[in-house]
Amino acid sequence: LGRICLDILKDKWSPALQIRTVLLSIQALL
């Protein structure tokens, strides 16, 4: 589910927000 959400965000959001989302996702896993 997380990967699907990231794919949707990549399609709609700007690269900066994509990176921020990825970092938040990584922190959530940690």
Backbone hydrogen bonds, N-H to C=O, Kabsch-Sander energy under -0.5 kcal/mol:
donor,donor_aa,acceptor,acceptor_aa,energy
5,C,1,L,-2.2
6,L,2,G,-2.3
7,D,3,R,-2.3
8,I,4,I,-2.1
9,L,5,C,-2.5
10,K,6,L,-2.5
11,D,7,D,-1.5
12,K,8,I,-1.5
13,W,9,L,-3.8
18,Q,14,S,-2.0
19,I,15,P,-2.4
20,R,16,A,-2.0
21,T,17,L,-2.5
22,V,18,Q,-2.5
23,L,19,I,-2.5
24,L,20,R,-2.3
25,S,21,T,-2.3
26,I,22,V,-2.5
27,Q,23,L,-2.4
28,A,24,L,-2.1
29,L,25,S,-1.8
30,L,26,I,-1.9
